[in-house]
Amino acid sequence: MKYFILCLLAFASLATQADDHANVASSDGAFITMMVQSDDPMAYIDALKSNAAVFEASGTDAAGYCLTRSGHDHPGQMFIWNAFSSLELAMQAPLKYDPMLSPEQALTGLRTVKYGVTWKPLNPFKLDPGYERMLRVEVPAQHIAQFVAGIAAAEQGVQSAGHDINLGVFEGIGGGKHEANILHVRAVAQDAASLGKVLDEYYAGASFGAPWNEAFALVTEVRSDYMQECAQLFAAQ
């Protein structure tokens, strides 16, 4: 049995077009994650590509997937994201389409839904999928603002060094025992080589590493650490 994560991500101020690179950074909005289990992740992705009605039903602005390339919890782990322009719209999405109550027949045999979570971006983040590192971390509540500021400073530093990379921090809402007290940290580059180059410079002592290290000094536990290949599947008309 192969397993993977289905995430319905919702970010604010997203362009409703396929060219997600035109999006601008924003900390508005929210995103909903929904974990599923599947025997065949690639077949599931193909089925999603052929079933735009699933995304349209929820009112999403854009949708896509991230395939885990290392750090797997299970073989075939990945997630699908759906983006919205506000928390208001994101909160209504499961009421418009809930796969637990009204499953799409073309998808039912390819996955089992586990649980869902709503997430809030804590710093301006640009939807620009590529090759990405995602860390799930615990940070004491009194240090979250300082942690977010440190990640934002690291993003500014790495971009000033000439790298096309985005860093985001996201807080879970209603994630049950699975995501309670967890922050998601995401580092997004255009491809694996670009992200690897940033890491080479980080380990060589690049200045942008200092604010990252200071931020992670506030982390009490790293729950998981993934490398993921991401792409867009859907854009609203």
C-alpha beads as a LAMMPS data file, in Angstrom:
LAMMPS data file: protein, C-alpha beads

237 atoms
236 bonds

1 atom types
1 bond types

-500.0 500.0 xlo xhi
-500.0 500.0 ylo yhi
-500.0 500.0 zlo zhi

Masses

1 110.0

Atoms # bond

1 1 1 0.000 0.000 0.000
2 1 1 1.423 3.344 -0.996
3 1 1 0.548 6.428 0.997
4 1 1 0.598 10.136 0.282
5 1 1 -0.646 13.462 1.610
6 1 1 -3.313 15.498 -0.197
7 1 1 -3.063 19.156 0.747
8 1 1 -5.542 21.794 -0.345
9 1 1 -3.466 24.938 0.101
10 1 1 -5.078 28.348 0.035
11 1 1 -3.001 31.534 -0.446
12 1 1 -4.220 35.097 -0.868
13 1 1 -4.114 37.479 -3.842
14 1 1 -3.522 34.713 -6.373
15 1 1 -3.865 35.362 -10.108
16 1 1 -6.556 33.117 -11.598
17 1 1 -4.369 32.072 -14.509
18 1 1 -1.918 29.291 -15.317
19 1 1 1.138 31.524 -15.093
20 1 1 1.572 31.256 -11.326
21 1 1 4.957 33.010 -11.591
22 1 1 3.005 36.294 -11.954
23 1 1 1.652 36.003 -8.403
24 1 1 2.791 38.452 -5.752
25 1 1 3.658 37.713 -2.130
26 1 1 0.851 38.060 0.406
27 1 1 0.117 36.936 3.971
28 1 1 -3.659 37.141 3.493
29 1 1 -5.859 34.109 2.922
30 1 1 -5.545 30.545 4.166
31 1 1 -5.141 27.015 2.919
32 1 1 -6.834 23.717 3.683
33 1 1 -4.920 20.454 3.829
34 1 1 -6.594 17.083 3.412
35 1 1 -4.580 13.916 3.959
36 1 1 -5.372 10.837 1.901
37 1 1 -4.024 7.336 1.323
38 1 1 -3.510 5.843 -2.153
39 1 1 -2.270 2.695 -3.863
40 1 1 -1.202 4.606 -6.990
41 1 1 -0.304 8.304 -6.570
42 1 1 0.507 8.867 -10.251
43 1 1 -2.856 7.448 -11.339
44 1 1 -4.503 9.708 -8.795
45 1 1 -2.718 12.772 -10.226
46 1 1 -3.784 11.788 -13.748
47 1 1 -7.374 11.417 -12.541
48 1 1 -7.272 14.870 -10.952
49 1 1 -6.021 16.355 -14.230
50 1 1 -9.104 14.919 -15.919
51 1 1 -11.541 16.049 -13.222
52 1 1 -11.380 19.835 -13.042
53 1 1 -14.911 19.770 -11.580
54 1 1 -13.406 18.672 -8.267
55 1 1 -11.423 21.916 -8.034
56 1 1 -14.184 24.077 -9.496
57 1 1 -16.691 22.788 -6.943
58 1 1 -14.657 24.166 -4.043
59 1 1 -14.212 27.586 -5.671
60 1 1 -10.423 27.364 -5.710
61 1 1 -8.317 29.910 -7.595
62 1 1 -5.503 27.494 -8.429
63 1 1 -4.462 23.921 -7.652
64 1 1 -1.470 21.642 -8.061
65 1 1 0.616 18.919 -6.488
66 1 1 3.871 18.344 -4.630
67 1 1 5.546 14.946 -4.920
68 1 1 7.859 13.983 -2.053
69 1 1 11.339 13.130 -3.370
70 1 1 13.057 12.442 -0.047
71 1 1 12.106 12.173 3.616
72 1 1 9.025 10.041 2.875
73 1 1 6.747 8.972 5.694
74 1 1 5.448 6.344 3.255
75 1 1 6.176 5.344 -0.359
76 1 1 4.340 7.556 -2.834
77 1 1 3.832 10.464 -0.418
78 1 1 2.691 13.741 -1.980
79 1 1 0.107 16.489 -1.662
80 1 1 -2.396 18.329 -3.863
81 1 1 -3.011 22.021 -3.128
82 1 1 -5.948 24.351 -3.773
83 1 1 -5.477 28.112 -3.406
84 1 1 -8.048 30.696 -2.291
85 1 1 -7.973 34.463 -1.889
86 1 1 -9.210 34.612 1.711
87 1 1 -9.894 32.635 4.861
88 1 1 -13.559 33.369 4.308
89 1 1 -13.556 31.512 0.988
90 1 1 -11.264 28.738 2.194
91 1 1 -13.487 27.968 5.184
92 1 1 -16.483 27.532 2.872
93 1 1 -14.692 25.188 0.468
94 1 1 -15.289 21.925 2.432
95 1 1 -18.995 22.797 2.592
96 1 1 -19.119 23.077 -1.191
97 1 1 -17.149 19.882 -1.824
98 1 1 -16.412 17.378 0.928
99 1 1 -14.852 14.169 -0.481
100 1 1 -15.750 12.339 2.730
101 1 1 -19.463 12.995 2.174
102 1 1 -19.715 13.426 -1.605
103 1 1 -16.742 11.629 -3.171
104 1 1 -16.011 12.000 -6.879
105 1 1 -16.572 8.532 -8.357
106 1 1 -13.544 8.787 -10.666
107 1 1 -11.308 9.330 -7.630
108 1 1 -12.911 7.162 -4.938
109 1 1 -11.079 3.979 -5.859
110 1 1 -7.708 5.721 -5.952
111 1 1 -7.556 7.175 -2.459
112 1 1 -8.902 7.160 1.097
113 1 1 -9.355 10.518 2.830
114 1 1 -7.788 10.705 6.309
115 1 1 -8.150 14.210 7.773
116 1 1 -8.150 17.907 6.893
117 1 1 -6.464 21.042 8.272
118 1 1 -6.768 24.785 7.672
119 1 1 -3.539 26.824 7.493
120 1 1 -2.752 30.532 7.757
121 1 1 0.373 32.091 6.168
122 1 1 2.253 34.118 8.782
123 1 1 4.495 36.018 6.364
124 1 1 4.072 37.247 2.762
125 1 1 4.419 34.230 0.483
126 1 1 4.305 33.992 -3.326
127 1 1 2.648 30.968 -4.903
128 1 1 5.395 29.850 -7.292
129 1 1 5.732 26.052 -7.176
130 1 1 9.029 24.388 -8.017
131 1 1 11.472 22.240 -6.067
132 1 1 10.781 22.710 -2.368
133 1 1 11.892 21.857 1.134
134 1 1 9.132 21.605 3.748
135 1 1 9.820 21.338 7.466
136 1 1 7.191 20.768 10.166
137 1 1 8.424 22.351 13.381
138 1 1 7.339 23.229 16.900
139 1 1 8.018 26.772 18.162
140 1 1 6.868 28.087 21.578
141 1 1 3.961 30.503 21.168
142 1 1 5.908 33.382 22.702
143 1 1 8.646 32.977 20.060
144 1 1 6.525 32.558 16.912
145 1 1 6.679 36.233 15.884
146 1 1 10.467 36.231 16.303
147 1 1 10.733 32.974 14.356
148 1 1 8.668 34.362 11.459
149 1 1 10.763 37.540 11.413
150 1 1 13.917 35.429 11.212
151 1 1 12.603 33.405 8.266
152 1 1 11.580 36.639 6.513
153 1 1 15.083 38.045 7.065
154 1 1 16.595 34.838 5.664
155 1 1 14.381 35.150 2.574
156 1 1 15.466 38.738 2.014
157 1 1 19.098 37.705 2.412
158 1 1 18.970 34.775 0.015
159 1 1 17.109 36.835 -2.579
160 1 1 19.666 39.659 -2.224
161 1 1 22.344 37.052 -2.926
162 1 1 20.752 36.553 -6.339
163 1 1 18.613 33.472 -5.757
164 1 1 14.998 33.077 -6.924
165 1 1 13.666 31.477 -3.755
166 1 1 10.631 32.059 -1.518
167 1 1 10.337 31.184 2.170
168 1 1 7.005 30.832 3.960
169 1 1 5.734 30.027 7.456
170 1 1 2.219 28.654 7.963
171 1 1 0.197 28.027 11.139
172 1 1 -2.335 25.208 11.408
173 1 1 -5.986 25.768 12.401
174 1 1 -8.252 22.859 13.338
175 1 1 -5.665 20.184 12.585
176 1 1 -6.620 17.890 15.445
177 1 1 -3.821 15.904 17.060
178 1 1 -2.005 15.616 13.725
179 1 1 -1.006 19.270 13.260
180 1 1 -1.645 20.862 16.652
181 1 1 1.133 23.303 17.641
182 1 1 2.899 22.717 14.312
183 1 1 4.278 25.347 11.927
184 1 1 5.053 24.513 8.298
185 1 1 8.187 26.149 6.876
186 1 1 8.532 26.015 3.095
187 1 1 11.588 26.972 0.978
188 1 1 10.671 27.141 -2.728
189 1 1 13.176 27.229 -5.605
190 1 1 12.533 26.832 -9.339
191 1 1 14.320 23.468 -9.603
192 1 1 16.456 21.003 -7.668
193 1 1 19.755 22.470 -8.880
194 1 1 18.754 25.963 -7.735
195 1 1 17.823 24.754 -4.271
196 1 1 20.998 22.699 -4.068
197 1 1 23.084 25.768 -4.941
198 1 1 21.462 27.726 -2.115
199 1 1 22.259 24.896 0.298
200 1 1 25.857 24.756 -0.961
201 1 1 26.251 28.457 -0.155
202 1 1 24.490 28.061 3.200
203 1 1 26.891 25.318 4.302
204 1 1 29.819 27.383 2.978
205 1 1 28.863 30.143 5.426
206 1 1 26.729 32.531 3.338
207 1 1 25.438 35.512 5.327
208 1 1 21.799 34.598 4.697
209 1 1 22.357 31.546 6.874
210 1 1 22.625 33.631 10.053
211 1 1 18.954 34.694 10.321
212 1 1 17.861 31.161 9.360
213 1 1 20.026 29.688 12.129
214 1 1 18.786 32.267 14.633
215 1 1 15.195 31.435 13.760
216 1 1 15.741 27.690 14.063
217 1 1 17.430 28.162 17.425
218 1 1 13.873 28.911 18.630
219 1 1 12.565 25.545 17.371
220 1 1 11.980 22.975 20.101
221 1 1 11.441 20.070 17.699
222 1 1 11.603 19.350 13.972
223 1 1 8.783 16.888 13.360
224 1 1 9.595 16.148 9.708
225 1 1 11.724 17.356 6.801
226 1 1 10.798 16.715 3.148
227 1 1 12.112 17.557 -0.316
228 1 1 9.252 17.920 -2.797
229 1 1 8.805 18.519 -6.524
230 1 1 5.749 20.728 -7.120
231 1 1 3.690 21.915 -10.107
232 1 1 0.341 23.536 -10.903
233 1 1 -2.582 21.462 -12.240
234 1 1 -5.515 23.877 -12.360
235 1 1 -6.338 27.586 -12.679
236 1 1 -9.805 29.124 -12.412
237 1 1 -11.128 30.838 -15.538

Bonds

1 1 1 2
2 1 2 3
3 1 3 4
4 1 4 5
5 1 5 6
6 1 6 7
7 1 7 8
8 1 8 9
9 1 9 10
10 1 10 11
11 1 11 12
12 1 12 13
13 1 13 14
14 1 14 15
15 1 15 16
16 1 16 17
17 1 17 18
18 1 18 19
19 1 19 20
20 1 20 21
21 1 21 22
22 1 22 23
23 1 23 24
24 1 24 25
25 1 25 26
26 1 26 27
27 1 27 28
28 1 28 29
29 1 29 30
30 1 30 31
31 1 31 32
32 1 32 33
33 1 33 34
34 1 34 35
35 1 35 36
36 1 36 37
37 1 37 38
38 1 38 39
39 1 39 40
40 1 40 41
41 1 41 42
42 1 42 43
43 1 43 44
44 1 44 45
45 1 45 46
46 1 46 47
47 1 47 48
48 1 48 49
49 1 49 50
50 1 50 51
51 1 51 52
52 1 52 53
53 1 53 54
54 1 54 55
55 1 55 56
56 1 56 57
57 1 57 58
58 1 58 59
59 1 59 60
60 1 60 61
61 1 61 62
62 1 62 63
63 1 63 64
64 1 64 65
65 1 65 66
66 1 66 67
67 1 67 68
68 1 68 69
69 1 69 70
70 1 70 71
71 1 71 72
72 1 72 73
73 1 73 74
74 1 74 75
75 1 75 76
76 1 76 77
77 1 77 78
78 1 78 79
79 1 79 80
80 1 80 81
81 1 81 82
82 1 82 83
83 1 83 84
84 1 84 85
85 1 85 86
86 1 86 87
87 1 87 88
88 1 88 89
89 1 89 90
90 1 90 91
91 1 91 92
92 1 92 93
93 1 93 94
94 1 94 95
95 1 95 96
96 1 96 97
97 1 97 98
98 1 98 99
99 1 99 100
100 1 100 101
101 1 101 102
102 1 102 103
103 1 103 104
104 1 104 105
105 1 105 106
106 1 106 107
107 1 107 108
108 1 108 109
109 1 109 110
110 1 110 111
111 1 111 112
112 1 112 113
113 1 113 114
114 1 114 115
115 1 115 116
116 1 116 117
117 1 117 118
118 1 118 119
119 1 119 120
120 1 120 121
121 1 121 122
122 1 122 123
123 1 123 124
124 1 124 125
125 1 125 126
126 1 126 127
127 1 127 128
128 1 128 129
129 1 129 130
130 1 130 131
131 1 131 132
132 1 132 133
133 1 133 134
134 1 134 135
135 1 135 136
136 1 136 137
137 1 137 138
138 1 138 139
139 1 139 140
140 1 140 141
141 1 141 142
142 1 142 143
143 1 143 144
144 1 144 145
145 1 145 146
146 1 146 147
147 1 147 148
148 1 148 149
149 1 149 150
150 1 150 151
151 1 151 152
152 1 152 153
153 1 153 154
154 1 154 155
155 1 155 156
156 1 156 157
157 1 157 158
158 1 158 159
159 1 159 160
160 1 160 161
161 1 161 162
162 1 162 163
163 1 163 164
164 1 164 165
165 1 165 166
166 1 166 167
167 1 167 168
168 1 168 169
169 1 169 170
170 1 170 171
171 1 171 172
172 1 172 173
173 1 173 174
174 1 174 175
175 1 175 176
176 1 176 177
177 1 177 178
178 1 178 179
179 1 179 180
180 1 180 181
181 1 181 182
182 1 182 183
183 1 183 184
184 1 184 185
185 1 185 186
186 1 186 187
187 1 187 188
188 1 188 189
189 1 189 190
190 1 190 191
191 1 191 192
192 1 192 193
193 1 193 194
194 1 194 195
195 1 195 196
196 1 196 197
197 1 197 198
198 1 198 199
199 1 199 200
200 1 200 201
201 1 201 202
202 1 202 203
203 1 203 204
204 1 204 205
205 1 205 206
206 1 206 207
207 1 207 208
208 1 208 209
209 1 209 210
210 1 210 211
211 1 211 212
212 1 212 213
213 1 213 214
214 1 214 215
215 1 215 216
216 1 216 217
217 1 217 218
218 1 218 219
219 1 219 220
220 1 220 221
221 1 221 222
222 1 222 223
223 1 223 224
224 1 224 225
225 1 225 226
226 1 226 227
227 1 227 228
228 1 228 229
229 1 229 230
230 1 230 231
231 1 231 232
232 1 232 233
233 1 233 234
234 1 234 235
235 1 235 236
236 1 236 237
